[in-house]
Amino acid sequence: QVQLVESGGGLVQAGGSLRLSCVSSGNIFTYTTMGWYRQAPGKQRELVAELTRDGSTNYADSVKGRTTISRNNVKNTMYLQMNSLKPEDTAVYYCRAYRVGGIVFWGQGTQVTVSS
């Protein structure tokens, strides 16, 4: 069983920055896609950013230009750098990894709270 562990969340004022990390117990090269999702109270979980094995990226419109997804294959770690944070970014952020064959792994999430 693969484990994904997120960290880096916390309380930050609007305009500030956070760097979230997701450490995988497995080799991240085995994942076809990794990504960050978030879920705010009363809302459905939504995609924030994703990164494919070949290096392609995709970002939600709400975070484009102020968010960067990256990975370090040696450390088996994926990152989400978020700048110019807004109160509407407040949510639990989840790490997701996908393997072909319908196998999906989720982390437990890390809380990000942005105050105005």
C-alpha positions as CSV (number, residue, x, y, z in Angstrom):
1,Q,0.0,0.0,0.0
2,V,1.4,3.3,-1.1
3,Q,1.3,6.2,1.4
4,L,1.1,9.9,0.5
5,V,1.8,12.4,3.3
6,E,1.2,16.1,2.9
7,S,2.7,18.8,4.9
8,G,3.3,22.6,4.7
9,G,-0.2,23.8,5.4
10,G,-1.0,26.4,7.9
11,L,-2.4,29.9,8.6
12,V,-1.2,32.7,6.3
13,Q,-2.4,36.2,5.6
14,A,-3.7,37.2,2.2
15,G,-0.9,37.9,-0.1
16,G,1.4,35.5,1.6
17,S,2.9,32.2,0.3
18,L,3.0,28.6,1.2
19,R,4.9,25.6,-0.1
20,L,3.1,22.3,0.3
21,S,4.9,19.0,0.1
22,C,3.7,15.5,-0.6
23,V,6.1,12.6,0.2
24,S,5.4,9.2,-1.4
25,S,6.4,5.9,0.1
26,G,6.7,4.6,-3.4
27,N,8.7,5.7,-6.4
28,I,6.8,8.6,-8.0
29,F,8.1,7.5,-11.4
30,T,5.5,4.7,-11.2
31,Y,2.7,7.3,-11.3
32,T,1.4,8.5,-14.6
33,T,0.0,11.6,-13.0
34,M,0.3,13.3,-9.7
35,G,-1.7,16.3,-8.6
36,W,-3.0,18.6,-5.9
37,Y,-6.7,18.9,-5.1
38,R,-8.5,21.0,-2.6
39,Q,-11.8,20.9,-0.8
40,A,-13.4,23.8,1.0
41,P,-16.3,23.4,3.4
42,G,-19.5,22.7,1.6
43,K,-17.8,22.4,-1.8
44,Q,-16.7,19.5,-3.9
45,R,-13.1,18.6,-4.2
46,E,-11.5,20.3,-7.1
47,L,-8.3,20.1,-9.1
48,V,-5.6,22.7,-8.3
49,A,-2.7,21.5,-10.4
50,E,-1.4,18.3,-11.9
51,L,1.8,17.0,-13.2
52,T,2.3,14.1,-15.6
53,R,5.3,11.7,-15.8
54,D,6.5,13.4,-18.9
55,G,6.5,16.8,-17.2
56,S,3.3,18.3,-18.6
57,T,1.4,20.5,-16.2
58,N,-2.2,21.7,-15.8
59,Y,-3.5,24.4,-13.5
60,A,-7.0,25.5,-12.4
61,D,-7.9,28.9,-13.8
62,S,-8.2,30.2,-10.2
63,V,-4.5,29.6,-9.4
64,K,-2.8,30.2,-12.8
65,G,0.1,32.6,-12.6
66,R,0.6,32.3,-8.9
67,T,1.0,28.6,-8.4
68,T,3.7,26.1,-9.5
69,I,3.6,22.3,-9.2
70,S,6.9,20.5,-9.3
71,R,8.6,17.2,-8.1
72,N,11.8,15.8,-7.0
73,N,12.1,12.2,-8.2
74,V,15.1,11.4,-6.0
75,K,13.2,12.5,-2.9
76,N,9.9,11.0,-4.1
77,T,8.3,14.3,-3.3
78,M,5.8,16.6,-5.1
79,Y,5.5,20.3,-4.3
80,L,2.9,23.0,-4.7
81,Q,4.2,26.5,-4.4
82,M,1.4,29.0,-3.9
83,N,1.9,32.7,-3.9
84,S,-0.4,35.7,-3.5
85,L,-2.8,33.6,-1.5
86,K,-6.4,34.7,-1.2
87,P,-9.0,33.9,1.4
88,E,-10.8,31.8,-1.2
89,D,-7.8,29.5,-1.3
90,T,-8.8,28.3,2.1
91,A,-9.3,24.5,2.0
92,V,-7.9,21.1,2.8
93,Y,-5.3,20.3,0.2
94,Y,-4.8,16.7,-0.9
95,C,-2.1,14.9,-2.8
96,R,-3.2,12.5,-5.4
97,A,-1.3,9.9,-7.4
98,Y,-2.5,7.8,-10.3
99,R,-1.4,4.6,-11.9
100,V,-2.8,3.2,-15.1
101,G,-5.4,0.6,-14.4
102,G,-7.6,2.8,-12.2
103,I,-5.4,2.8,-9.2
104,V,-5.5,6.0,-7.3
105,F,-3.8,7.0,-4.0
106,W,-4.8,9.9,-1.8
107,G,-3.1,11.6,1.1
108,Q,-4.9,12.6,4.3
109,G,-4.7,16.3,3.4
110,T,-3.2,19.4,4.9
111,Q,-5.2,22.5,6.0
112,V,-4.5,25.8,4.4
113,T,-6.2,28.8,5.9
114,V,-5.8,32.3,4.4
115,S,-7.0,35.2,6.5
116,S,-8.0,38.5,5.0
